[in-house]
Amino acid sequence: MKKKVLSFMFAFILIVSMTGCSSGVPQEDYDALKSELDSLKSQMSKEDNSSSVISVPSSVASVPEEQATPDKKAFNSDEVLSQIEFTELGSYVNIINTTYSVFTLKNNSEFLLDININITFSDESGGTIGAKSEDLVAIAPGQEIALPFGNENNPASHSETISVKQSSFFGDAWSNLSWDVATTESKAIVTVKNNGDVPAEFVQCTAIFYYDGEIIGHTNKFCIDNDSEIKPGSSISEELSSYEPFTDVKIFVTGRT
């Protein structure tokens, strides 16, 4: 096709050049050749356009939309809040007569969360005797944490307000942490390992000590190196002491990336 067009273009140029000569060219010959040239150029343009079209295999074109761009569940704070489990484990009085009320919070949602807790404590008459707030960051799905709150007096009741938002700044460290616990008569020795490929920052261990099923104390301590982290593949051990004899201990670990 291109060769044919080039031939007609050469003939057309030749005729046009002849129009400048005194002999001239009949107008009907000029018009006929120009019309044929325009027709061939139009056909060639259509062929070029059709050859540049990329055909999509039917197997790709028929891929369901949800497979090509999988739907992610939207974050709904009310729904996520209903999946937060807040439980009172018990209370104890330490050696300086401070009463600690010990709670656990568990994230049963599928989202990495930043959580704020505001809790007030009341006496038997309903009067407020204490108030505490706690900001928690990068709490992973399935993670459970311990929250001991101290008061000068033994509270008769409490009320809490919890708010949640999806973590956007810190990442999940907890899911890549594992830990082993050894005990003596007066302490728990916790070894935390970072199984991930990024440093786990500000890893903290909290020990809740029990004697015959009753809480008798708690201790928390950071398990970190000089850079305030546990590096990938590394382990760090720390001692968490109890001031009273204990028969059982439960360890809670937090961290972030």
Secondary structure per residue as TSV (DSSP state, phi and psi in degrees):
chain	resnum	aa	ss	phi	psi
A	1	M	-	360.0	-44.9
A	2	K	H	-64.0	-36.8
A	3	K	H	-64.9	-39.5
A	4	K	H	-65.0	-40.4
A	5	V	H	-64.7	-42.9
A	6	L	H	-60.2	-38.5
A	7	S	H	-63.1	-45.5
A	8	F	H	-66.1	-36.4
A	9	M	H	-64.1	-40.2
A	10	F	H	-63.1	-42.4
A	11	A	H	-66.0	-39.1
A	12	F	H	-64.7	-43.9
A	13	I	H	-61.4	-40.1
A	14	L	H	-61.8	-43.8
A	15	I	H	-66.5	-41.4
A	16	V	H	-60.7	-39.8
A	17	S	H	-66.2	-30.1
A	18	M	H	-73.7	-23.7
A	19	T	H	-65.1	-21.7
A	20	G	T	-81.7	-12.2
A	21	C	S	-82.7	161.9
A	22	S	S	-69.9	-25.5
A	23	S	S	-70.4	-33.2
A	24	G	-	72.4	171.1
A	25	V	-	-130.9	139.2
A	26	P	-	-57.6	138.8
A	27	Q	H	-61.4	-36.1
A	28	E	H	-66.7	-34.6
A	29	D	H	-67.7	-42.0
A	30	Y	H	-60.9	-47.6
A	31	D	H	-64.7	-39.5
A	32	A	H	-65.2	-44.7
A	33	L	H	-66.9	-39.5
A	34	K	H	-64.4	-39.9
A	35	S	H	-64.6	-40.7
A	36	E	H	-66.7	-40.5
A	37	L	H	-63.6	-43.5
A	38	D	H	-62.4	-38.6
A	39	S	H	-65.7	-43.1
A	40	L	H	-66.5	-39.0
A	41	K	H	-64.1	-37.9
A	42	S	H	-65.6	-42.6
A	43	Q	H	-63.6	-42.7
A	44	M	H	-63.4	-38.8
A	45	S	H	-62.8	-40.2
A	46	K	H	-65.3	-39.8
A	47	E	H	-65.7	-40.8
A	48	D	H	-63.4	-41.0
A	49	N	H	-66.7	-41.1
A	50	S	H	-67.9	-31.6
A	51	S	H	-74.8	-18.2
A	52	S	T	-91.1	-4.8
A	53	V	-	-75.0	129.6
A	54	I	-	-92.8	120.7
A	55	S	-	-82.4	136.2
A	56	V	-	-99.8	123.7
A	57	P	-	-56.9	143.6
A	58	S	H	-61.1	-29.1
A	59	S	H	-66.7	-29.8
A	60	V	H	-84.1	-42.9
A	61	A	H	-63.4	-25.8
A	62	S	T	-95.9	9.0
A	63	V	-	-63.4	127.2
A	64	P	-	-57.6	146.1
A	65	E	H	-61.1	-36.8
A	66	E	H	-70.5	-20.1
A	67	Q	H	-81.6	-35.7
A	68	A	H	-70.7	-40.9
A	69	T	S	-132.8	85.5
A	70	P	-	-59.6	137.3
A	71	D	-	-72.7	134.3
A	72	K	-	-106.6	136.2
A	73	K	-	-63.3	130.1
A	74	A	-	-73.1	146.4
A	75	F	-	-77.8	124.1
A	76	N	-	-125.5	113.1
A	77	S	H	-62.3	-37.5
A	78	D	H	-66.0	-42.8
A	79	E	H	-66.4	-42.8
A	80	V	H	-65.2	-40.5
A	81	L	H	-59.6	-35.0
A	82	S	T	-68.7	-12.9
A	83	Q	T	-101.9	9.9
A	84	I	E	-93.0	124.9
A	85	E	E	-103.6	115.1
A	86	F	E	-116.5	117.8
A	87	T	E	-131.3	136.6
A	88	E	E	-88.6	121.9
A	89	L	E	-84.6	-33.3
A	90	G	E	152.5	-168.3
A	91	S	E	-145.7	163.4
A	92	Y	E	-153.5	162.3
A	93	V	E	-112.6	126.0
A	94	N	-	-86.2	-173.9
A	95	I	T	-71.4	-13.2
A	96	I	T	-108.9	20.0
A	97	N	S	66.4	26.7
A	98	T	-	-88.8	131.0
A	99	T	E	-90.4	123.8
A	100	Y	E	-106.3	123.2
A	101	S	E	-96.7	125.1
A	102	V	E	-110.5	126.7
A	103	F	E	-122.9	161.1
A	104	T	E	-123.3	149.0
A	105	L	E	-127.4	131.4
A	106	K	E	-124.8	133.7
A	107	N	E	-91.1	103.2
A	108	N	-	-95.0	8.0
A	109	S	S	-87.8	179.7
A	110	E	S	-97.7	7.7
A	111	F	S	-109.7	149.6
A	112	L	-	-79.0	126.7
A	113	L	E	-123.3	148.7
A	114	D	E	-104.8	129.4
A	115	I	E	-128.1	136.5
A	116	N	E	-115.9	134.1
A	117	I	E	-123.1	127.8
A	118	N	E	-120.4	121.3
A	119	I	E	-128.3	137.5
A	120	T	E	-118.7	146.5
A	121	F	E	-117.8	141.7
A	122	S	E	-127.8	154.7
A	123	D	-	-89.0	-172.5
A	124	E	T	-65.7	-26.0
A	125	S	T	-86.5	-2.6
A	126	G	S	93.8	-1.1
A	127	G	-	-74.8	143.2
A	128	T	E	-75.8	128.3
A	129	I	E	-118.3	-3.5
A	130	G	E	-173.6	155.6
A	131	A	E	-149.2	136.8
A	132	K	E	-137.1	152.7
A	133	S	E	-132.1	149.1
A	134	E	E	-143.0	129.2
A	135	D	E	-106.5	124.2
A	136	L	E	-116.5	135.3
A	137	V	E	-121.2	147.9
A	138	A	E	53.9	52.0
A	139	I	E	-86.9	116.5
A	140	A	-	-80.2	158.3
A	141	P	T	-56.1	129.3
A	142	G	T	85.8	-7.3
A	143	Q	-	-77.7	140.6
A	144	E	E	-122.5	136.2
A	145	I	E	-127.4	157.8
A	146	A	E	-102.3	141.1
A	147	L	E	-133.8	92.6
A	148	P	E	-87.1	129.3
A	149	F	E	-119.5	127.6
A	150	G	E	-97.0	144.3
A	151	N	E	-138.3	151.7
A	152	E	S	-68.5	-33.5
A	153	N	S	-116.5	160.1
A	154	N	-	-77.8	114.1
A	155	P	-	-74.2	147.1
A	156	A	S	-91.0	-26.0
A	157	S	E	-155.6	171.5
A	158	H	E	-149.8	160.5
A	159	S	E	-142.2	143.9
A	160	E	E	-132.1	150.2
A	161	T	E	-121.4	126.6
A	162	I	E	-121.2	133.3
A	163	S	E	-126.0	149.2
A	164	V	E	-133.3	150.7
A	165	K	E	-149.2	155.9
A	166	Q	E	-73.1	131.5
A	167	S	-	-62.9	133.0
A	168	S	S	-125.4	-13.7
A	169	F	S	-107.9	-48.3
A	170	F	S	-96.8	153.4
A	171	G	-	-105.4	173.7
A	172	D	-	-81.6	116.1
A	173	A	-	-101.3	-34.7
A	174	W	G	-55.7	-40.3
A	175	S	G	-64.1	-19.6
A	176	N	G	-106.1	10.5
A	177	L	E	-103.4	142.5
A	178	S	E	-133.1	155.4
A	179	W	E	-148.8	149.5
A	180	D	E	-118.9	149.7
A	181	V	E	-128.4	129.3
A	182	A	E	-119.5	149.5
A	183	T	E	-129.2	151.4
A	184	T	-	-120.9	-168.2
A	185	E	S	-68.0	-24.6
A	186	S	S	-125.3	3.2
A	187	K	E	-159.8	163.2
A	188	A	E	-114.1	133.1
A	189	I	E	-107.0	115.7
A	190	V	E	-108.4	130.3
A	191	T	E	-115.5	116.9
A	192	V	E	-107.7	131.2
A	193	K	E	-116.4	138.1
A	194	N	E	-94.1	107.7
A	195	N	-	-90.6	2.0
A	196	G	S	-89.1	-174.1
A	197	D	S	-110.3	9.5
A	198	V	S	-131.7	155.9
A	199	P	-	-61.7	141.4
A	200	A	E	-98.1	119.8
A	201	E	E	-97.5	146.6
A	202	F	E	49.5	47.9
A	203	V	E	-71.7	125.7
A	204	Q	E	-126.4	138.0
A	205	C	E	-111.1	135.0
A	206	T	E	-120.3	128.6
A	207	A	E	-108.9	127.6
A	208	I	E	-106.9	117.4
A	209	F	E	-96.2	139.9
A	210	Y	E	-123.9	150.6
A	211	Y	E	-130.9	113.6
A	212	D	T	52.2	43.0
A	213	G	T	87.3	-6.7
A	214	E	E	-106.1	139.7
A	215	I	E	-70.2	130.4
A	216	I	E	-124.2	-0.7
A	217	G	E	171.4	170.1
A	218	H	E	-150.6	155.3
A	219	T	E	-146.0	143.4
A	220	N	E	-132.3	150.6
A	221	K	E	-156.8	143.7
A	222	F	E	-75.1	138.2
A	223	C	-	-111.3	82.4
A	224	I	-	-143.6	162.9
A	225	D	-	-93.8	-165.4
A	226	N	T	-67.7	-14.4
A	227	D	T	-98.0	12.0
A	228	S	S	62.0	38.6
A	229	E	E	-154.4	169.0
A	230	I	E	-113.7	120.2
A	231	K	-	-76.1	157.3
A	232	P	T	-53.5	130.0
A	233	G	T	81.5	-5.1
A	234	S	-	-95.6	161.1
A	235	S	E	-129.4	148.7
A	236	I	E	-135.6	136.7
A	237	S	E	-114.2	143.5
A	238	E	E	-142.9	155.1
A	239	E	E	-99.9	135.6
A	240	L	E	-121.4	113.7
A	241	S	E	-93.3	150.8
A	242	S	-	-115.7	136.9
A	243	Y	S	-83.0	-9.3
A	244	E	S	-126.0	153.9
A	245	P	-	-59.5	144.1
A	246	F	-	-136.9	156.4
A	247	T	S	-111.1	-14.5
A	248	D	E	-155.3	157.8
A	249	V	E	-146.2	142.8
A	250	K	E	-121.4	132.4
A	251	I	E	-107.9	135.2
A	252	F	E	-121.7	137.4
A	253	V	E	-126.5	136.5
A	254	T	E	-127.8	164.7
A	255	G	E	176.5	-179.4
A	256	R	E	-158.0	165.2
A	257	T	-	-122.0	360.0
